Each structure stands twice: as C-alpha cells, then as structure tokens.
Amino acid sequence: MPILTWRSQGLMNLGYSQLSMLPKRAVLIKMRMDYVVWPVLLFLFAIMIGSLLHAVTISKKWVPYVILIALYFGAFQFENRYYDFLPLVGVFRKKDFYTTIGAVLLVAPIVKGYGKKIFEAPIFQFLGRISYGLYLLHFLILCSLSCAFYLFLPHTSLALLLNFFLYSLISILVSVVFYRYVDRPAITISHYFSNFLLSLKYDNLKKLFLTNELPMPLHIPIVAEDSSLP
C-alpha cells in the first residue's frame, strides 16, 4: 500500500510538472510559428507572386508611383507615425508582410524592363555578380570585424563613419573572393549537371539503367572571366 501511494504521488508530481511546462511550450511553439513558419510561408508566397509578375501590365505613367509605394513599404519601421496606422494582416508580422509587399512592387517594373539602362551600368552589373556572396557574408562581417572595430575605436561620429566604410569595403572584397572561388565554380558545375540531364535522351536512359554507363554531356559550359572584377 505505501508503494502504491508513493507511485501515485510520483505520477501526480509528474503530471503537475508537465502542466507547469505547458506555458513555456506554448511560448516556444508561438515563437517558432512567428519567426520560422509564417516567414517561410510568406517567402514562398512572394516567390509565387514573383513568378507571375511577367503577366502583369504596368503603364509607364504609373511606374514612378509603384516605385514610391514599394520604397515606402520596404522601409517599414515599428513605432513610427508614418507606419503605425497600417493594419495587421492575418498571422504575419507587420514588418515581414509590408517589406515583402514592397519587394514585390519594386521588382514588378524591373521585370517589365523599366530601368534597364540603369541596371546595365557596370557598377550595378558588378554589384549584381557579387550580391549573393554579399548577402551571405555581410552579417558575419558585421558581427565579427565590425563589432571589433566598434569596441576598439573611440565612440565618435567620425569613428562610426570609419567603421561603416571598413565594414562596406571588407564585405565587398570578401564577396569578390567568394564569387571567384565559390559562386562562379558552382555555376559552372550546375551548368554541367543541367546539360548532363538535358542530354539524357531515351537511348541514353536505356544505356544508363541497363548497362550503368553514363552518357557524356553534349558540352561543358564555362563561365567567362568577368573583366569588371578586380
């Protein structure tokens, strides 16, 4: 009888501990939904909308207004009188939703060819080529070297400006190295692989599955050297 009482008390304590964990688990679940699930769904929604932009017709006279609205949404800030009146939309965080709308609206005129001459300028072509490396690496540089500069440099306006200049310069240089030795070789390999898949005709497929002999691709595309990079 005492053993049963001890076990019963242990089960009751376990039940109470599980119940006490429910609020913490609920908070964790909500955080995962708010910061992982819903942003990913919003990202996929933006990709779907972006794939349909080519079918949208934008009159030339409306392009400046679309760009201004895009910049307005893209610059969304919390606790700002110019944005506080915007309503919540479903389960999405306001900043995620409105910056996504701004990005879609900004890309829409570009897809239709507006601003083509501007983006064909060498500086924009250069930034476009290193943009993926810049996107991947800038935050690492910000949280490492830039933070170190901030700790060692005096906290003055001039020092902050110097820190920003060094951060931008290092980010660009590291992105150039990333493009040359990671991004461009990866593009070459992906072209090789896609060309290999396109070369798999019916006869080649039979040879592949019956004899385990791999057909050679038609050609191997090589990414040309980029003269705009140092």
Secondary structure, 3 states (H helix, E strand, C coil): CHHHHHHHHHHHHHHHHHHHHHHHHHHHHHHHHHHHHHHHHHHHHHHHHHHCHHHCCCCHHHHHHHHHHHHHHHCCCCCCCCCCCCCCECCECHHHHHHHHHHHHHHHHHHCCCCHHHHCCHHHHHHHHHHHHHHHHHHHHHHHHHHHHHHHCCCCHHHHHHHHHHHHHHHHHHHHHHHHHHHHHHHHHHHHHHHHHHCCCHHHHHHHHHHCCCCCCCCCCCCCCCCCCC
